[in-house]
Amino acid sequence: MRIAVIALGKIGLPLAVQFASKGHEVIGVDVNAETVATVNAGEEPFPGEARLAERLAELVPSGALRATTDYADAVPGADAVVVVVPLFVDEETAKPDFGWMDAATKSLAEHLSPGALVSYETTLPVGTTRTRWKPMIEEISGLTEGEDFHLVFSPERVLTGRVFADLRKYPKLIGGLSEAGAARAREFYEAVLDFDERPDLDRPNGVWDLGAAEASELAKLAETTYRDVNIGLANQFALFADRQGIDVHAVIAASNSQPYSHIHRPGIAVGGHCIPVYPRLYLSVDPEATIVRDARRVNAEMPERMVARAEEILGDLTGLRAVVLGAAYRGGAKETAFSGVFATVDALTRRGATVTVHDPLYTDGELEGIGFAAHHLGDPADVAIVQTDHPEYATLAPADLPGIRLLVDGRRVTDGARWAGTARIVLGAGSRLS
């Protein structure tokens, strides 16, 4: 097949590589000329994705994969067009911003060939495929969905850093606007993906047809919104346990020993492209989902609550040297999308502290580019807040932060034995100073 992949980001590029590795001709489209040039040089435009560099170095020189900024170069004659363009959500209104996706859809529609399959993998509010993309593509292309082309929704379900492994591990969900479209989608994805054996599933791993685009859209929103709600519940348990002097981590471990309990871990923040965003997409179509809204509020408030706890212990933070440990939204991932670092720095700054940020994955220049003053372990500090569960922080000790008066561990990653004699609190550990 000839396949066009629209947007060569941290999901789109590995997808293009996966498709090309199965023997298909793949052309990736991206608006960033620098990204296109890097890909065409057989190099990865971003670090951290397992096996991406070696696969690019093999597939690009062989001619199986190339990139372009021109839709007219990629879309005409394509048997399948896979769209992985980012969808943004307004921070204040929680409304989706379709700007980039609308532009991409209009461009692909201008060049769409009869007989093509168009598959959207970007997470969407329920109903978007049928009510937004279908009429837009039909109007611009002059083609009729279900007759001249097929349109489906098939959400990406992978985590950056391990995309190729996740593509094999998880069922590929599809939902069409017609039975014929779903059949085309099944045929396509079975030709470009391989699946691991999953004896834990109630049916064979592979392509799963959910019967309609709306069901597939909801499945992606449901699996990610569940995690946000679960973490929100865990955070409420943790806040209550701290007031009661109870170690919530022991409670959660005990609860989860029973097979019907799957309580997640509490933490200072929920970050990344998915979990903080997709509940907002769900709320955009189901404003009565009060449980989802409350959980999102609880999780968003956690950085403020942890800084307020530090203020309770130390008093006025004005003029204190505060260090936020971790800019990344999760340990081991060089990504700051919706990271709790922003809210944590803001809460400290509003209280008059002088704030610096440390992260073992970022250079001083990169931290400064994000808007932070870089901190180096060994420099003095009065208070430090662990925002990211980087494994490097497991060996952190007071000597790394000379003058430290309080450590606030929002991820339960530090070693209490190393902090004997220094004030330390851990979220959900009973709020006891150790």
Backbone hydrogen bonds, N-H to C=O, Kabsch-Sander energy under -0.5 kcal/mol:
donor,donor_aa,acceptor,acceptor_aa,energy
3,I,1,M,-0.6
3,I,25,E,-3.2
4,A,80,A,-2.6
5,V,27,I,-2.1
6,I,4,A,-0.5
6,I,82,V,-3.2
7,A,5,V,-0.7
7,A,29,V,-3.5
9,G,7,A,-0.6
13,L,9,G,-2.1
15,L,11,I,-2.0
16,A,12,G,-2.5
17,V,13,L,-2.5
18,Q,14,P,-2.7
19,F,15,L,-2.7
20,A,16,A,-2.3
21,S,17,V,-2.2
22,K,18,Q,-0.6
22,K,19,F,-1.0
23,G,20,A,-1.9
24,H,19,F,-1.2
25,E,1,M,-2.4
26,V,24,H,-0.6
26,V,64,A,-2.6
27,I,3,I,-2.6
28,G,66,R,-2.8
29,V,5,V,-3.0
30,D,68,T,-1.9
33,A,31,V,-0.8
36,V,32,N,-2.1
37,A,33,A,-2.5
38,T,34,E,-2.3
39,V,35,T,-2.5
40,N,36,V,-2.5
41,A,37,A,-0.9
42,G,39,V,-2.1
43,E,38,T,-2.2
50,A,48,G,-0.7
50,A,161,G,-1.3
52,L,49,E,-1.8
53,A,49,E,-0.5
55,R,51,R,-1.6
56,L,52,L,-2.6
57,A,53,A,-2.3
58,E,54,E,-0.8
59,L,55,R,-3.0
60,V,56,L,-2.1
62,S,58,E,-0.9
63,G,59,L,-0.6
63,G,60,V,-1.5
64,A,59,L,-1.5
65,L,59,L,-1.1
66,R,26,V,-1.7
68,T,28,G,-2.5
71,Y,69,T,-0.6
73,D,70,D,-1.2
74,A,70,D,-0.9
74,A,71,Y,-0.5
75,V,71,Y,-2.8
78,A,75,V,-2.4
79,D,2,R,-2.3
80,A,2,R,-1.4
81,V,117,L,-3.0
82,V,4,A,-3.0
83,V,81,V,-0.5
83,V,119,S,-2.8
84,V,6,I,-2.5
84,V,82,V,-0.5
88,F,97,D,-1.3
90,D,95,K,-2.8
94,A,90,D,-2.0
97,D,88,F,-3.8
98,F,96,P,-0.7
102,D,98,F,-3.6
103,A,99,G,-2.0
104,A,100,W,-2.2
105,T,101,M,-2.7
106,K,102,D,-2.6
107,S,103,A,-2.0
108,L,104,A,-2.6
109,A,105,T,-2.3
110,E,106,K,-1.5
111,H,107,S,-0.6
111,H,108,L,-1.0
112,L,108,L,-0.5
112,L,109,A,-0.7
115,G,148,D,-4.5
116,A,113,S,-1.5
117,L,79,D,-2.1
118,V,150,H,-3.1
119,S,81,V,-2.9
119,S,117,L,-0.5
120,Y,152,V,-2.2
121,E,83,V,-2.9
121,E,119,S,-0.5
122,T,83,V,-0.9
128,T,125,P,-1.9
131,T,127,G,-2.6
132,R,128,T,-2.3
133,W,128,T,-1.8
134,K,129,T,-1.7
136,M,132,R,-1.4
137,I,133,W,-2.9
138,E,134,K,-2.5
139,E,135,P,-2.4
140,I,136,M,-1.9
141,S,137,I,-2.8
142,G,138,E,-2.0
145,E,143,L,-0.5
146,G,149,F,-3.2
147,E,144,T,-1.6
148,D,144,T,-3.3
149,F,144,T,-1.2
150,H,116,A,-2.3
152,V,118,V,-2.4
153,F,175,G,-2.7
154,S,120,Y,-2.7
156,E,121,E,-2.0
162,R,159,L,-2.1
166,D,162,R,-2.4
167,L,163,V,-2.4
168,R,164,F,-1.0
169,K,165,A,-1.6
170,Y,166,D,-2.2
172,K,206,G,-2.3
173,L,171,P,-0.8
174,I,208,W,-2.4
175,G,153,F,-1.4
177,L,151,L,-1.0
182,A,178,S,-2.1
183,A,179,E,-2.2
184,R,180,A,-2.1
185,A,181,G,-2.3
186,R,182,A,-2.6
187,E,183,A,-2.3
188,F,184,R,-2.5
189,Y,185,A,-2.7
190,E,186,R,-2.2
191,A,187,E,-0.9
191,A,188,F,-0.8
192,V,188,F,-0.8
193,L,189,Y,-1.6
196,D,168,R,-2.8
201,L,198,R,-1.9
208,W,172,K,-2.6
208,W,206,G,-0.6
209,D,207,V,-0.6
210,L,174,I,-2.9
210,L,208,W,-0.6
213,A,176,G,-1.4
216,S,212,A,-1.8
217,E,213,A,-2.6
218,L,214,E,-2.4
219,A,215,A,-2.1
220,K,216,S,-1.5
221,L,217,E,-1.7
222,A,218,L,-3.3
223,E,219,A,-2.3
224,T,220,K,-1.5
225,T,221,L,-2.7
226,Y,222,A,-2.3
227,R,223,E,-0.7
228,D,224,T,-1.7
229,V,225,T,-2.7
230,N,226,Y,-2.7
231,I,227,R,-2.6
232,G,228,D,-2.4
233,L,229,V,-2.2
234,A,230,N,-2.4
235,N,231,I,-2.8
236,Q,232,G,-2.0
237,F,233,L,-2.5
238,A,234,A,-2.5
239,L,235,N,-2.6
240,F,236,Q,-2.3
241,A,237,F,-3.0
242,D,238,A,-2.4
243,R,239,L,-1.5
244,Q,240,F,-1.6
245,G,241,A,-1.1
246,I,241,A,-2.8
248,V,246,I,-1.0
248,V,428,G,-3.1
249,H,428,G,-0.8
251,V,247,D,-1.5
252,I,248,V,-3.0
253,A,249,H,-2.2
254,A,250,A,-2.2
255,S,251,V,-2.7
256,N,252,I,-2.8
257,S,254,A,-1.0
258,Q,255,S,-1.5
261,S,258,Q,-2.1
268,I,410,G,-1.5
271,G,269,A,-0.5
272,G,337,A,-3.2
277,V,274,C,-1.0
278,Y,274,C,-2.9
280,R,277,V,-1.0
281,L,277,V,-1.4
282,Y,278,Y,-2.3
283,L,279,P,-2.6
284,S,280,R,-1.5
285,V,281,L,-0.5
285,V,282,Y,-1.5
286,D,282,Y,-1.5
289,A,286,D,-1.9
290,T,288,E,-2.3
293,R,289,A,-2.0
294,D,290,T,-2.7
295,A,291,I,-2.2
296,R,292,V,-2.3
297,R,293,R,-2.1
298,V,294,D,-2.6
299,N,295,A,-2.5
300,A,296,R,-2.2
301,E,297,R,-1.6
302,M,298,V,-0.6
302,M,299,N,-0.8
305,R,301,E,-2.1
306,M,302,M,-2.3
307,V,303,P,-2.2
308,A,304,E,-2.5
309,R,305,R,-1.8
310,A,306,M,-1.7
311,E,307,V,-2.1
312,E,308,A,-2.0
313,I,309,R,-1.6
314,L,310,A,-2.8
315,G,311,E,-2.4
319,G,352,G,-2.8
320,L,317,L,-2.2
322,A,320,L,-0.9
322,A,354,T,-2.6
323,V,383,V,-2.4
324,V,356,T,-2.5
325,L,323,V,-0.6
325,L,385,I,-2.9
326,G,324,V,-1.0
326,G,358,H,-3.4
329,Y,335,E,-2.5
333,A,330,R,-1.6
334,K,332,G,-0.5
335,E,333,A,-1.8
339,S,336,T,-2.3
342,F,339,S,-1.1
343,A,339,S,-0.5
344,T,340,G,-2.3
345,V,341,V,-2.7
346,D,342,F,-2.2
347,A,343,A,-2.4
348,L,344,T,-2.1
349,T,345,V,-2.7
350,R,346,D,-2.5
351,R,347,A,-0.7
351,R,348,L,-0.5
352,G,349,T,-1.9
353,A,348,L,-2.0
354,T,320,L,-3.0
355,V,353,A,-0.7
356,T,322,A,-2.3
357,V,373,A,-2.8
358,H,324,V,-2.4
362,Y,359,D,-1.5
367,L,363,T,-2.3
368,E,364,D,-2.6
369,G,365,G,-2.0
370,I,366,E,-1.2
371,G,367,L,-0.9
372,F,367,L,-2.6
375,H,357,V,-2.5
378,G,379,D,-0.6
378,G,400,D,-3.2
379,D,376,H,-2.4
381,A,402,P,-2.1
382,D,321,R,-2.8
383,V,321,R,-1.9
384,A,406,L,-2.0
385,I,323,V,-2.7
386,V,408,V,-3.0
387,Q,325,L,-2.4
387,Q,385,I,-0.7
388,T,325,L,-1.9
390,H,388,T,-1.4
393,Y,390,H,-1.7
394,A,391,P,-1.7
395,T,392,E,-1.0
396,L,393,Y,-1.0
400,D,397,A,-2.2
401,L,398,P,-1.7
404,I,401,L,-1.9
405,R,382,D,-3.1
406,L,382,D,-1.3
407,L,423,A,-2.0
408,V,384,A,-3.2
409,D,407,L,-0.7
409,D,425,I,-3.2
410,G,386,V,-1.3
410,G,408,V,-0.9
416,G,414,T,-0.7
418,R,415,D,-1.1
419,W,415,D,-0.5
419,W,416,G,-1.3
420,A,417,A,-0.9
421,G,434,S,-0.7
422,T,419,W,-2.5
425,I,407,L,-2.5
427,L,409,D,-2.3
429,A,426,V,-2.3
430,G,246,I,-0.5
431,S,426,V,-0.7
434,S,424,R,-1.9
